Amino acid sequence: MVQPLTNSSVAASSLKDTQPVLEFDQVGLEYPFEGSMRRIIQEVSLSIQPGEFVSFVGPSGCGKTSILRMVSGLNPAPIGEIRYRGQRITKPLHNTGIAFQNPVLLPWRNTLDNVMLPLEIVQPHKRDFRQKKAEYTRMAQDLLSTVRLQDFQKQFPWQLSGGMRQRASLCRALIHQPEILLLDEPFGALDAFTREEMWSMLQALWMRVKCVGILITHDLREAVFLSDKVYVMSPRPSTIIYEVNIDLPRPRTLEMELSDEFNHYFSTIRRHIHHN
Amino acid sequence: MEKFLKSKSASFVLPFVATIVLFAVWELAVIIFKIPQFNLPSPSSILQALIEFTPQLIANSMRTLWTTMLGFGLAVAVGVVLGFLIGYSRLAYLTLYPLLVAFNTIPKAAIVPLLAIWFGANAIPATITAFLLAFFPIAVNVALGLDTVEPEMKDVLRSLGASQVETFQKIGFPHTLPYIFASLKIAVSFAFIGAVISESVASNAGLGYLIVQATADFNVPLAFAGLIVLAIMGVILYGFFVLIEKKIIYWAR
């Protein structure tokens, strides 16, 4: 089951495997507030390696979501710069996959067509879409079965549960084999049981594509479970106050949550959030 | 009873029964209170007029129908374009929207005499009045549809590097479709009202014209027959667009 969809993106990136995919260089953010500029993000500098899954946690209002929007290029960094493979990000990168708390599936498309949407937009898939439709459909079905939605391909979003919609949204974020997966509290609206189930599925999906993952979350257990590295941000004006590598073997299982190691990571991160 | 109310046939049977009861009460009232025919004709005499004047009623309703549909067609074309303009361009919104609102508040019946001076008492004033009444709800709904696309939906497309045109194709347009269809069934009723108003003021044919002529001749049963035909046409036009709406945007919930 765990096999890369294709090797093209892996092969291209293996040449520069030692270089970071993303570099944050003194990134800052200000926002106009009552006539003056209020500093939201003081300074963030870090780099993210190929295939690395990182999480940003911190109190609300510390600019976590802004970080994601800056990386995606939807709102490029106004202060400092973020570089993607050495290139400053100034406009939307095309090889990102994005999922929000709200799954925003298109209500006029069934699950399968929703998942295939990026292939109709991102090159080279857009060019090949008609020719390779059968192949792309298989790819999408493959992803859907990873998240156990194989029997819901023809259903419309209103016929799915919240968790199912979010799973479809994750498949949509990954179908075009992005180099960067951006997740903005994707499971924030789900109940605790569904959420844990989603962690395993997200991990399974991510291990197939092996892209860079950036997760914004309030849920510290979620951050520990999914990440290779967790960054803790301070209240605004925010900086990175703590970072920790999570050395748990993959694939991680829900049983690991009970281990001392897991709880050690969890409590250390939690302490850093509470002390600020 | 509960079960019947939830069944599909209830929605046909109940209004049908209500209509029959209404006509029965009406007929009885006319007989019992001996109401003269030129005040309130009985349903049976209206039916008589319907049969007697069938050719005139058909000819005039055809005229009303095509002026309505022509005006409505123009309203769809202009309303959709205006709506997209207002919805997408801030400049167009700020410039045109207040004017549209101001124009829409003018009672259209007041414009008909002017149209009659310009175009004569024929089908043109009716068509224009139908258009004037119908384009506003369409334009507003299209603009509203474009305006209510979820920002995150746009973000998903933008992050993939979609162009403006692609964003419109993939989400702007389909998202707006339910709003367009919701407005079409309202707009077609408005167009119909506009056409009939205009016919009753300045025209040489049409159901509005027929009713005015009939009352002038004290042929009140014929006037009522005209009203009945109007009601039936109005329901059919509305129902037609409800049906199309259900077929095309089956996914909207």
Boltz contact constraints between the chains, C-beta under 6 A:
constraints:
  - contact:
      token1: [A, 72]
      token2: [B, 159]
      max_distance: 6.0
  - contact:
      token1: [A, 74]
      token2: [B, 155]
      max_distance: 6.0
  - contact:
      token1: [A, 74]
      token2: [B, 158]
      max_distance: 6.0
  - contact:
      token1: [A, 92]
      token2: [B, 158]
      max_distance: 6.0
  - contact:
      token1: [A, 92]
      token2: [B, 159]
      max_distance: 6.0
  - contact:
      token1: [A, 92]
      token2: [B, 161]
      max_distance: 6.0
  - contact:
      token1: [A, 94]
      token2: [B, 161]
      max_distance: 6.0
  - contact:
      token1: [A, 96]
      token2: [B, 159]
      max_distance: 6.0
  - contact:
      token1: [A, 98]
      token2: [B, 156]
      max_distance: 6.0
  - contact:
      token1: [A, 98]
      token2: [B, 159]
      max_distance: 6.0
  - contact:
      token1: [A, 100]
      token2: [B, 152]
      max_distance: 6.0
  - contact:
      token1: [A, 102]
      token2: [B, 152]
      max_distance: 6.0
  - contact:
      token1: [A, 104]
      token2: [B, 150]
      max_distance: 6.0
  - contact:
      token1: [A, 104]
      token2: [B, 152]
      max_distance: 6.0
  - contact:
      token1: [A, 104]
      token2: [B, 153]
      max_distance: 6.0
  - contact:
      token1: [A, 107]
      token2: [B, 251]
      max_distance: 6.0
  - contact:
      token1: [A, 108]
      token2: [B, 174]
      max_distance: 6.0
  - contact:
      token1: [A, 108]
      token2: [B, 251]
      max_distance: 6.0
  - contact:
      token1: [A, 118]
      token2: [B, 160]
      max_distance: 6.0
  - contact:
      token1: [A, 121]
      token2: [B, 160]
      max_distance: 6.0
  - contact:
      token1: [A, 121]
      token2: [B, 162]
      max_distance: 6.0
  - contact:
      token1: [A, 121]
      token2: [B, 166]
      max_distance: 6.0
  - contact:
      token1: [A, 122]
      token2: [B, 160]
      max_distance: 6.0
  - contact:
      token1: [A, 156]
      token2: [B, 251]
      max_distance: 6.0
  - contact:
      token1: [A, 158]
      token2: [B, 253]
      max_distance: 6.0
